[in-house]
């Protein structure tokens, strides 16, 4: 009780997160076991065929996680540890696939194979799912591992080079030092991949999330969908729990520059590899969408723009509101728990993060679809709650990394001389981590703007949201119209990223030098 009185802001967020996120999830799963009338039949429905599908989904996620981590390590090393031209430019540019809806790249690659080979069956397969998701999640690995590279002291590397060669030093010293980042990268990409719904759904491949969605939306067997989702949650949470020390110690992003203390190597092929990756992961998909959209003139593009125009304002306002709330949560929680390694709220955020979007949507629908909660269920509030559950863990992780860099003695000194906690936060802590807060805001805003898995389950009747409208129309739309819609979403996302990044450079250019 004393802690609650001393930390009312933290306690309020803790209680609200439990009430609006954790209790609905717990209620949904407990209702299946205690109130489900067909529990026995549903349990019997979990057969070998379903476990085979789960193993197939796990295998896909493992492949995507491993390959993305390998490529991410290579890209991270080249961009953060070698002397190449335009490194800062490519650090931003290569993140684009991470910040757009996955189905956009799925559409682009399907168009590419149709244009080149007049046959899209190659990409409409599990191979296509793997290729698309690797291109999306490799930038995440690059961010995590690249940040870890910047934290390695140049003294260690230079001392090692006195007694061994560069390649041996990298494998024997550098890679062990970034082990937490490598494991963190694999686990996070694994969870994102096994939870992904839109790419396999668009490419027509059956995975565990599409099976859950089918049971919920097509057969209306909510209890079976929830039971099936338990298997997926157990897999994800077990993986995170078993490697929790690596997740907690791994850096996610580094805003401040390390300056001259960072040792950099020469690389003859580094720029070529970076340029090739940029062409394959960004330029080629974008050019394909442009070609397919305008192959028969501007009619398809004009029609697509008219269809999507009503969704722009609502999608931007929804994403903006969600990002502000999630960044606020992302600051308060790590600030008040910075001395606690295993606080309960961090475990709750981790638990919510492990739940795939489709399953999270089912939980919130089951709980809030009651007369008493109609104001939430029938408004955008339910989507905001879904985004909070989905992205708060990412927000707290990003901001916590910056808070850790503030000397605790600085905060304690302010308290000793009589500076109140609120003044200490607003005059000391916030100015020091403002660049990190802004970058986190950009990331969460873009994630919310393009999120499909959560919104496809939660969007209220009569509302229009950009990713939902695109995904529902593309099911029966001509290929040119589908390409035009995804091109518009792609272009809008790029414009938003560019505008926010420009604002960041204007506001914080002096601080990040």
N, C-alpha and C positions, 0 to 999 in steps of 0.2 A: 504493500500500500504506500509505503514511503517513497519508493521509486516512482510510482505512478504520479504522486503529488509533485515530485521533483522534475519529472519529465512528462508533462501533460501532452505535449505535441506528439512525441513518440508513442505514448500510450494510446492516444486517440487514433493514430494511424494503425497501430497494432489491432485495436478493437474493431475498427471499421473493416480492415482487411479480412479479419476472421468472420465478421458478420456477413459481408457482401460476397466473399469469394470462397473461403474454406468451408463454412457451414453449408452453402448450396452444393458444393462438391460432395461433402460427407453425407448430406441428406439424400442425394441422388443414389449413391452407391449403397447406403444402408437400407433405403427403401426397397431395393431389389431383393435383399435377403430377408427383410422382416415383413414386407407388405406385398411382395410379389406372389401372385397366386399360381403362376406357371414356372416357379423357380426350378422344380425338378426337371421339367421338360426342356427348359433352356440349358440347364447344366448338361443334360444328355446330348444337346445339340453341339456342344463343344467337343468335336470328334477329331480323328486323325487328319481329316481333310483341312480343318481349320488350323491345326497345329502346323501342318505342312505349309499353309499360306503364311503363318507367322514366321516360320523359319526362313521362308523365301524373302519376306520383308526384312528380316534381320540381316540376312546375307547381303541384300542390296544395300542396306544402310552401312554395313561393315565395309563393303567395297568403296562406297562413296566417301566414307569417313577416312579410310586409309589413303586413297588416291588424292583426295582434297588436301589432306595433311601433308603428303609428300610434295605436291605441287605448291602448296602454301608455304612450306619451308624453303623451297627453291626460290620462289618469288620474294619471300621475306628476306632471305639472305642477299639476293641481288639488289633489292631496293634499299635495304637498311645497312648492309655491310660491305657493299662494293661501290666503287666510283664509276657511276654511269651517268650519261646525260639525261636531263629531264626527270631525275628520280622523284622529286617532289610532285611533279605533274602526274606521273604514273601512279604514285601512291594514292592519289585521289581518283584518278580515272579508272583504275582497275577495280574500284569498289562498286562501280555502277551496277553490275549484276546482282550484288547483294541487296541493293536498295530498290529493286523493281520486283513486281509480282512474278513468281516463278512461271506462271502460265504464259507470260509474254515471251520468254525465251523458248518455251515449248512450241508456241505457235511459229516463232521465227525459224527454228530448226526444222519443223515440219514443212514449212514453205520452202526452205532451202533445198531439202532433198526432193521435194516435188518439182521444183524448177530445174535442178541439175539432172536428176535421174528419172523424172516423170513418175516417181514412185516414192511415197512417203512411208511405206511399210517398214523401212529400215529403222526409222526413228520412232515409229509407232510400235514400240517393243520395250522390253526391259532394258535393252541396250540404250535406247533413246532416253529412258528415265534416268539411267546412270549418267549419261553424257550431260544432259541438261542440268541435273542437280550438282554435278561436279563443277560445272562452269559457274554455278550460282554460289556454292559454299566455299570454293577455294579462296575467294577474297577474305572470308571470315578467318580462315586458317592463316592467311597472310598477315592479317591484322594482329592476331594473337601471337604468332611466332615472331613476326617482325618486331613487336614491342618487347618480346623477351630478348631478342638479339641486342636491342639498345641498352638493356640493363646489364650486359656483360662488361666488366671492367677491362679496359685495354691493357692494363698491367698484367693480367692473367694471360692474355693471348701473347703478348710480347715476351713474357718470361718463358712460355712454352715453346715459342719459335726459336729460342736460343738452343734448345736441346732436341728439337724434332722438326719435321717439315710441316707445311700448311695443312695438307690433307689429313695427316695423322692427328694433328692438333684439333681439327674440326671434329673428327669422329670420336676422339678420346676425351676431349675437354669441352668443346662448345656444345655438342649435342647432349651430353649428360647434364650440362648446366640449364639447358632449356627443356629438359624432360617434362616439367609440369606444364609448360605451354603446349608441347606436342600431345600429351595425354588430354589436356583440356580441349585442344582443337578437335581431336578425334571424337571425344565424347559429345561435344556440342553439335558437331556436324552429324554424328550418328542420330542424335535425338531429333534434330531438324529434318533429317532425311526420312526416318521411319515415321515421323508425324506428318509428312507432306501429303497433301490430298490432291491439289489442283493439277500437278504435272501428270501423275499416273492416270487420273480421271480423264484429262484431256487426251492423252495418248492411248487411252483405252486398255490400260493394263491393270489387272486386279492385284491390289495389295491389301494389307490389313485395314488401313484407314478407309479405303473405298468399300470394303466389306461391311465395316461398322456403319458407314453412311448409308449403304443400301438397306441394311436391317432397320435403321431408324427412319429413313425417309420413304422408302419404297414399300417395305413390309409392315411398317409401324410397330415393329417388335422392339420396343424401347428397352425392355429388360434384357433381352439377348444382346443388344448393342452395348449396353452398359457392362454386362458380364464379359463380353469379348474385349472391351476396352481395358478391363482390369488386367488382362494378360499383358497388354502393351505398356500399361503404367508400371507394372511390376518389373518388366525388362528395363525400362528407362530409369526408374528410380533406383533399382539395384545397381545399375552401372554407375550412376552418379554417387550413390552412397559408398560403394566400394572404393572409389577414387576421390573421395571428398577432399582429401588433403591436397591433391594436385589441383583440383578445381579452385579451391580457396586461395592457393598460392600463385596461380598462374595470372600474369598480367593480361588485360584485355586490350588496352590501348594506351598509348603514351602521347600526351598532348605536348608536353614540354620537350624541348630539344636537349640532347645530351652534350651538344657542342663538340669540342675537339677531343674529349675523352673517349669518344667512340672510334675504335680502330676500323679502318676500311681497307679492303683489298682491291687489287686490280682484277678486272674481268673482261676478257676479250669477247666472249659470247653472251655476256649478261644482257646487253642492250638488245641483241638479236632475239633472245628468248622472250624478253619482256614485250618487244614489238610484236612477235608472233602470237603471244597470248592475247594481246590487245586486239589484234585482227580477228582471231578466232572467237573470242568470248564476247566482244562488243561490236566491232566494226562490221563483221560479217552478218550477224543477226539483224543489226539495225538496217544495213543496206538491203537485206532480203525483204524486210518489212516494207521499206520504201518502194522497192521494185514491185512487190506484189500488190501494194495499195494503189499504185498509179499505172499499172500495166494497161488498164482500159480507160485511162483518163482520170479525172478528178471526181467522178460521180460517187464512187465508193467512199472516198475520203470525206466528201461533203456530207454524205448521208450518215457516216459514222460520227462525225463531229456533232451533227444535229441530234443524234440519239444520245450522245454522252453529255452534251452541254448542261442539261438540267441537274446532273449529278456533281458538277464541279464544286459548287459552293458548299453543299452539304458534306461532301467528302473532306474538303479542306478544313471546314470548321470542326468536324468530328475529330479529325487527326490532330488538329491544333489543340483542342481541349484535352484530348487524351494525353498528348505529349507533355503539356504543362503539368497535369496531375501526376503523371508517372515520374517526371523529373523531380518534382517536389518530394514524392515518396522516395525516389532514388537518392536524394540528399539526406533526408531526415534519418532514415534507417541506418546507413553506414556511419553517420556522424555520431549517433547515440550508442551504436554498438561497436565502435572502433576498438574498444578494449576487450570485447567479448568475441572469441573465435567461433563459438557454437551457440549463438543466440537462437531462441525459438523462432523469431520472425524470419531469420535467414533460411531456416529449414522449411518454413511454410512457403516462402517465396520460391525456393528450389522445388518443392513439391508441386506447386501450381505450374511452374515452368515445364516440368516433365510431362504434364498432361497434354496430349495432342489436341490441336485446335478443335477438331470435330468432337472429341469427347468432352472438352471443356464447354463447347456450345450446348451439347446435350444436357450437361449438368445444370447449366444456368437456365435453360428452357424449362426443365422439369421442376426446378425450384421456384422460379419467378412467374410461371404460368398459373397464377392463382389470383383471385379477385383482390386480395389485400396488397399484392405487388403489381397491380395493373399499371400504375404510373411508371414503373421501371420497365415492365415487359413490353409495353406498347410505345416506348420511346427509344431514342438513341442511347439512353442511360445504360441499357443492358449491354450494348456494344462497348461502351466505355469501360464497364466492369470487366468485360471479356479481355479488352486490351490491357487493363491494369493487371489482371491475373497472368496474362501471357508475357508481358514485357517488363514488369517491375523488377524481376531478377536481373535482367540485362542492364537496366538502368542503375540499380544499386551496385552492380559489379563494376561498371564503367566509372561511376563517381567515387566509389570506395578506393579505387586505385589512386585517384588524385588526393583524396583526404589522407591516405597513408603517407603521402609525401610531405605533409605539413608536420613539422616537429611538434610533438605533444607538449614539449616545454613552452612553446609559444602560447598555446591555449592556456596552460596552467599558470604561466606568468601573468596573463591578462586577468585571470580569476583572482590571483593573489593580490594584485594592485587594486582590486575592487571593480573591475569591468564586469558588468552584468552579462549573463549568458547570451541574451539576445544581441547586445552590442558586440560581443565577441564574435558572434556568427556573422553579423552584417558588415562589420568593419575589418575583420581579420580573415575569417575562413572563406566567406563567399568571394571576396575580391581575388583571393589566391587560386580558387578553383573555377572561376567564372568561365574560362575557355573550355574546361572539361564539361561543365554544365551545358554550355551552348552546343558542343559537339554531340553530347548525349541527347539533347533536344532534337537536333537534326536527325539523328539515327532513329529515335523513337517515332518522330513525325513521319518519316518515310516508311518505316515498318508498318505503322498504323494505316497510312494512306494506301498501301498496296496489299494489306492483309486480306486474304480470301477465306482461309479455313475457318476462322472465327466468325466473320461477318456472314458467311453463307448460311450458318446455323441460326444467327441471332438477329438479322435485320428485321425490323418490325414491318408488318404489312402496310403497304401504301407509301413506303419510303424508297428513295433511290440513292444507291451508293455506287460509286464508280466500278470497283472490281466485281461486284455482284451483277451489275447490268451487263458488263462485258462478258462475263462467264456464262450468263443465262442466254444472251443473244447468240453467242458464237456456236451454241449447240446445233442450231438449225440455219445459221447464216451462210451465205456464199463465202468462199475462201478469201476473196478480195475484201469483203466487208470485215471479216474477222481480222485480217491483217491490218486493215486501216484502223480499227478500234484499238488493237494492241499497240500500233505505232503511235497513236494519239496519247495513250497512257504512258508509253515509253518517253515520248517527247515532253509531256507534262512533268513527269518525274525528274527528267534531266534538268528542266527549267527550274524546278523547285530546289533541287540539289545545288545547282549553280548559284541561284539567288541567295540561298542560305549560306553557302560557302563564301560568297562575296561579302555578305554582311559580317561573317565571322572574321574574314581577313581585315576588313575595315575597322572593326571594333577591337580586335585582339592582336593585330599585327605586331605591335611593339612588345607585347607581353610574351609572345611565343618565339621571339628571336633569341 
